[in-house]
Amino acid sequence: MKKKVTIVVVIVLVIVLIAVCVMWRIGGVETESALGDHQKYVYAYVSSIEGNEVTYMEVDESVAKAAEERAKEKAKAEDGAGSDSTEQSGQMQMPPDMDSTEMPQGAPGGMSDMSGETVTTMIPVGVTVHTTSDTTTTFSRLASGDLLKILVETDSDGNEVIEEIWMLQ
């Protein structure tokens, strides 16, 4: 009888250890970076967009993170106040006559936080765009003045291709 109890206890311990290892492995996968070998995040201030061609100026990650935090706080405040407005007054719009290489004086974080690199690229059709309210949409929602986090992947030819976009502001 004692031998059977010992065998049952050992089997239960093995099952528990396997379960713990599986749970630990699953938890480890979730905390790893989601970036692949040829992927990077680019933080960008959209200066113009026509169709799926976007021109943006890269900004420092710290500026983008600060803007993202402000947007989250604003969303929480609006949710708490019961506001259902889709106010965009905090979003800066570029005047139509402004050169796409010029940035407005009120750009996020000021001119000193811009890396200076202006990029014009095509957004592939079907790229997922995440809004600040955690919904998904298409690039048609993007406008001049948007602050974005862009997942860029370098293909085998060395071309940078936009894979996914998050609206930060």
BELRADA-V632406 format. One record per pair of residues at least 24 apart in sequence whose ideal C-beta (glycine too) atoms are under 6 Angstrom apart, sorted by the first residue. I is the first residue (numbers start at 1). J is the second residue. Records with the same first field share a line. If there is no record, write none. Layout:
I: J  J
//
This chain:
38: 153  154
39: 153
40: 152
41: 149
42: 150  152
43: 149
44: 148  150
45: 107  147
46: 144  146
47: 94  100
48: 100  144
49: 142
52: 122  123  139
53: 122
54: 123
55: 100  120
56: 119
57: 103  114  118
58: 115  117
59: 113  114
60: 113
63: 108  109  113
64: 168
67: 108  147  168  169
68: 168
71: 132  169
91: 145
92: 145
93: 144  145
94: 144
108: 147
123: 162
127: 162
128: 164
129: 165
130: 166
131: 167
132: 167
//
